């Protein structure tokens, strides 16, 4: 199973770009803090992991304006390894391909638990009711009496 959930603050405002075909891509980085045991001076140790993320399509375009530096988020998705060669050296970076977003506080710092996912966005962009085909005529129910059974 390839499932990641990370919680932290955006290290910078996420960057929205478009491919040559016009597909929106949002890239950014989230800092995830973890607190461990106390050091020799009695201070709690703080460990920070920086997780790079990417999202595509309508999710990227619709959420880009909310991805401002310092915003506290929970991101869910799957891991993807980017590979490239630069100056004769191979490089690797694991990125989170985001599929679900939870805003843990609003832009002004108030606590907020707003969830956004591809599914909820898909529902928002669904065709209007009058564009949906009418259901087929209902057929009468089958007569399931014991007289019709061959045994």
The 8 nearest C-alpha neighbors of each residue, nearest first, counted from 0:
[[1, 2, 77, 3, 78, 76, 4, 79],
 [0, 2, 77, 78, 3, 76, 79, 95],
 [3, 1, 77, 76, 0, 4, 78, 75],
 [4, 2, 76, 77, 75, 5, 78, 1],
 [3, 5, 75, 74, 76, 2, 6, 73],
 [6, 4, 74, 73, 3, 75, 7, 31],
 [5, 7, 73, 72, 31, 74, 4, 8],
 [8, 6, 31, 30, 71, 72, 29, 73],
 [7, 9, 71, 69, 70, 29, 30, 10],
 [8, 10, 29, 69, 68, 11, 70, 28],
 [9, 11, 68, 29, 28, 8, 69, 30],
 [12, 10, 68, 9, 13, 67, 69, 28],
 [11, 13, 67, 68, 66, 14, 9, 10],
 [14, 12, 27, 26, 66, 11, 25, 67],
 [13, 15, 26, 25, 27, 16, 12, 63],
 [14, 16, 25, 24, 63, 13, 26, 23],
 [17, 15, 24, 23, 14, 25, 18, 26],
 [18, 16, 23, 21, 22, 24, 19, 15],
 [17, 19, 21, 22, 20, 23, 16, 24],
 [18, 20, 21, 17, 22, 23, 16, 24],
 [21, 19, 18, 22, 17, 23, 24, 56],
 [20, 22, 18, 17, 19, 23, 16, 56],
 [21, 23, 18, 17, 20, 56, 24, 55],
 [24, 22, 17, 56, 55, 16, 60, 59],
 [25, 23, 55, 16, 15, 17, 54, 59],
 [24, 26, 15, 59, 54, 53, 14, 55],
 [27, 25, 53, 14, 13, 52, 24, 15],
 [28, 26, 13, 52, 51, 14, 53, 25],
 [27, 29, 51, 50, 10, 52, 9, 49],
 [28, 30, 9, 50, 8, 10, 49, 7],
 [31, 29, 49, 7, 8, 48, 10, 9],
 [30, 32, 7, 48, 47, 6, 49, 29],
 [33, 31, 47, 46, 30, 48, 34, 45],
 [34, 32, 46, 45, 47, 35, 31, 48],
 [33, 35, 45, 44, 46, 43, 32, 36],
 [36, 34, 44, 45, 43, 33, 37, 46],
 [35, 37, 43, 44, 38, 34, 42, 45],
 [36, 38, 43, 42, 41, 44, 35, 39],
 [37, 39, 41, 40, 42, 43, 44, 36],
 [40, 38, 41, 37, 42, 43, 36, 44],
 [41, 39, 38, 42, 37, 43, 44, 36],
 [40, 42, 37, 38, 39, 43, 36, 44],
 [43, 41, 37, 38, 40, 44, 39, 36],
 [42, 44, 37, 36, 35, 38, 45, 41],
 [45, 43, 35, 37, 34, 36, 42, 38],
 [44, 46, 34, 33, 35, 43, 47, 32],
 [47, 45, 33, 32, 34, 44, 48, 35],
 [48, 46, 32, 31, 33, 30, 49, 45],
 [47, 49, 31, 30, 50, 32, 46, 33],
 [48, 50, 30, 29, 31, 28, 47, 51],
 [51, 49, 29, 28, 48, 30, 52, 94],
 [52, 50, 28, 94, 27, 95, 29, 49],
 [53, 51, 95, 94, 27, 26, 28, 96],
 [52, 54, 26, 96, 25, 97, 95, 27],
 [55, 53, 25, 59, 97, 24, 96, 26],
 [54, 56, 24, 59, 23, 58, 25, 57],
 [55, 57, 23, 59, 58, 22, 60, 24],
 [56, 58, 60, 59, 61, 55, 23, 120],
 [57, 59, 61, 56, 60, 62, 117, 55],
 [60, 58, 55, 25, 54, 57, 56, 62],
 [59, 61, 57, 63, 58, 62, 23, 56],
 [60, 62, 58, 59, 57, 63, 64, 65],
 [61, 63, 59, 65, 60, 64, 58, 66],
 [64, 62, 66, 65, 60, 59, 61, 15],
 [63, 65, 62, 66, 67, 61, 60, 13],
 [66, 64, 63, 62, 67, 106, 70, 61],
 [67, 65, 63, 13, 64, 12, 70, 68],
 [68, 66, 12, 65, 70, 69, 13, 11],
 [69, 67, 11, 12, 9, 10, 70, 66],
 [68, 70, 9, 8, 10, 67, 71, 11],
 [71, 69, 8, 9, 68, 67, 72, 106],
 [72, 70, 8, 7, 103, 104, 69, 102],
 [73, 71, 102, 103, 6, 7, 101, 8],
 [72, 74, 6, 101, 5, 100, 102, 7],
 [75, 73, 100, 5, 4, 99, 72, 97],
 [76, 74, 4, 99, 3, 97, 98, 100],
 [75, 77, 97, 98, 96, 3, 2, 95],
 [76, 78, 2, 96, 1, 3, 95, 79],
 [77, 79, 95, 94, 96, 93, 1, 3],
 [78, 80, 94, 93, 95, 81, 77, 96],
 [81, 79, 93, 92, 94, 82, 91, 78],
 [80, 82, 92, 91, 93, 79, 83, 94],
 [81, 83, 91, 90, 80, 92, 84, 89],
 [84, 82, 90, 89, 85, 91, 81, 88],
 [83, 85, 89, 88, 90, 87, 86, 82],
 [84, 86, 88, 87, 89, 83, 90, 82],
 [87, 85, 88, 84, 89, 90, 83, 82],
 [86, 88, 85, 84, 89, 90, 83, 82],
 [89, 87, 85, 84, 86, 90, 83, 91],
 [88, 90, 84, 83, 85, 87, 91, 82],
 [89, 91, 83, 82, 84, 88, 92, 85],
 [92, 90, 82, 81, 80, 83, 93, 89],
 [93, 91, 81, 80, 94, 82, 90, 79],
 [92, 94, 80, 79, 81, 78, 91, 95],
 [95, 93, 52, 51, 79, 78, 80, 96],
 [94, 96, 52, 78, 77, 97, 76, 79],
 [97, 95, 53, 77, 76, 54, 52, 78],
 [98, 96, 76, 54, 75, 95, 99, 53],
 [97, 99, 76, 75, 116, 117, 96, 100],
 [98, 100, 116, 75, 97, 74, 115, 76],
 [101, 99, 74, 115, 114, 116, 73, 75],
 [100, 102, 114, 73, 113, 72, 115, 103],
 [103, 101, 72, 113, 112, 104, 114, 111],
 [102, 104, 112, 111, 72, 71, 101, 110],
 [105, 103, 110, 111, 109, 108, 102, 71],
 [104, 106, 108, 109, 107, 111, 110, 102],
 [105, 107, 108, 70, 104, 109, 65, 67],
 [108, 106, 105, 109, 104, 110, 70, 111],
 [107, 109, 105, 106, 104, 110, 70, 111],
 [110, 108, 104, 105, 107, 111, 106, 103],
 [111, 109, 104, 103, 105, 108, 112, 102],
 [110, 112, 104, 103, 105, 113, 109, 102],
 [113, 111, 103, 102, 114, 101, 104, 110],
 [114, 112, 102, 101, 111, 115, 103, 104],
 [115, 113, 101, 100, 102, 112, 116, 99],
 [116, 114, 100, 99, 101, 119, 113, 117],
 [117, 115, 99, 118, 119, 100, 98, 120],
 [116, 118, 120, 119, 121, 98, 58, 99],
 [119, 117, 121, 116, 120, 122, 115, 99],
 [118, 120, 122, 116, 121, 117, 115, 123],
 [121, 119, 123, 117, 122, 118, 116, 124],
 [120, 122, 118, 124, 119, 123, 117, 125],
 [121, 123, 119, 125, 120, 124, 118, 117],
 [124, 122, 120, 121, 125, 119, 126, 118],
 [123, 125, 121, 122, 120, 126, 127, 119],
 [124, 126, 122, 123, 121, 127, 120, 128],
 [127, 125, 130, 124, 128, 131, 129, 123],
 [128, 126, 130, 129, 125, 131, 124, 123],
 [127, 129, 130, 131, 126, 132, 125, 133],
 [128, 130, 131, 127, 132, 126, 133, 125],
 [131, 129, 128, 127, 126, 132, 133, 125],
 [130, 132, 128, 129, 133, 126, 127, 134],
 [133, 131, 130, 134, 129, 128, 135, 126],
 [132, 134, 131, 135, 129, 136, 130, 128],
 [135, 133, 132, 136, 137, 131, 138, 129],
 [134, 136, 137, 133, 138, 132, 131, 139],
 [137, 135, 138, 134, 133, 139, 132, 140],
 [136, 138, 135, 139, 134, 140, 133, 141],
 [137, 139, 136, 140, 141, 135, 134, 142],
 [138, 140, 141, 137, 142, 136, 143, 135],
 [141, 139, 138, 142, 143, 137, 144, 136],
 [142, 140, 143, 139, 138, 144, 147, 137],
 [141, 143, 144, 140, 147, 139, 145, 146],
 [144, 142, 141, 145, 147, 146, 148, 140],
 [145, 143, 146, 142, 147, 148, 141, 149],
 [144, 146, 147, 148, 143, 149, 150, 142],
 [147, 145, 144, 148, 149, 143, 150, 142],
 [148, 146, 145, 144, 149, 143, 142, 150],
 [147, 149, 145, 146, 150, 144, 143, 142],
 [150, 148, 147, 146, 145, 144, 143, 142],
 [149, 148, 147, 145, 146, 144, 143, 142]]
